[in-house]
Amino acid sequence: MNIHEYQAKEILNAYGIPVPRGRVALTSDQVERASKEMGGRCVIKAQIYAGGRGKAGGVKLVHHPEQAQEFGKELFGKRLVTPQTGPEGLKVRRILVEEAVEIAREFYLSITLDRESSRYCLIASAEGGVDIEEVARKSPDKIHMLAIDPYTALRPYQARKVALALGLTGSVCEDCVELILNLYRCCLEKDCQLVEINPLVVTRAGWLLAMDAKITFDDNAVFRHREYPDMMDYSQLDPLEINASKYDLAYIKLQGNVGCMVNGAGLAMATLDVLKEFGAEPANFLDVGGGATREKVAEAFKIILEDCDVKGVFVNIFGGIMRCDIIAQGIIEAAAEVKCLLPIVVRMDGSKVEEGKKLLLDSGLNVQCADNLGDGAERIVRMLG
Ligand code: ADP
């Protein structure tokens, strides 16, 4: 689960991590007033669930409140396209107005869950404010990584080693040690999957500040934090994704035109691979999970059909726990409800497969049943061609 930069900064601040003074605005008049409070000169930052805003025109230094208001007007409602948003971009509905800071040096600092070691991993680099993946590719020696032992936790000497590796000395180095330890505490207590400060800066006056902050909460731990659901900004999510999560379905939007309904993440990956192998481009995939009911299959099918990029549907389900006749009923019910005329290919296997196929073929839908995955992919390509 993602939150906005201003919310992440509020959390960091509560953990004693210094952040620039700022205010969140919902209208351009509020942007103007907040700018006045900051003394006119300030930085206007679009709040979207993606980074790379600076280069996309979503972060700007302004010099007086009228200029702040003008830029606010320009930004509100605009779709910002950054390398992290996809081509359709994300709409700006909130703006952070922040004091302008004189930056002396920029660093990268984050703690994230490392799946390989199953531990929190601290990542730091003296090359801050830039694309960290690029630094990792071009000069991996500039990145310092530390896997944190959950039993001993992060020790002050380890944090000091990182601060020294960033080239910090004296009181700033000690401030950085404290900041790193606080960041780890925040990560644990707030059940974060990622806490990232990029850039962490040293100001001209010699203070450490978190200039940008990104926090992703671990979805599996959201139930432990009652306040998290209210922190979500649903306007930043794909409405179909929100709908799918209501029914406990995993939905991922992709760029092609074949909607895919599968059960299980492994089968989903295999389905996408085989479709591509046969020259088709998946528009999305929707995982209905293990023991889906007829209603759940019907909802899943409707969500797939709501995506206007979908020109055909490929259903690939292995009915182990699920019965194939129930899957077929779900498909028929949903297709009838939304009056679906699109080509559908169903590849299913398992319990009551013959009954399921018969129901589909007798349904009057534009449907074909496939014998196996390759046959199914070939059929949907042919039906779309
Ligand atoms: P993004 O990573 O989405 O591009 P950032 O928050 O990192 O957004 O902002 C981009 C750049 O703008 C930063 O690297 C920093 O140089 C500058 N910047 C951001 N906030 C401020 C601020 N309050 N004062 C001065 N410069 C800032």
Residues whose N, C-alpha, C, O or C-beta is under 5 A from the ligand:
A	BS01	ADP	P20 V43 A50 G51 G52 R53 G54 K55 V59 E98 E99 A100 V101 G129 N198 P199 M211 D212
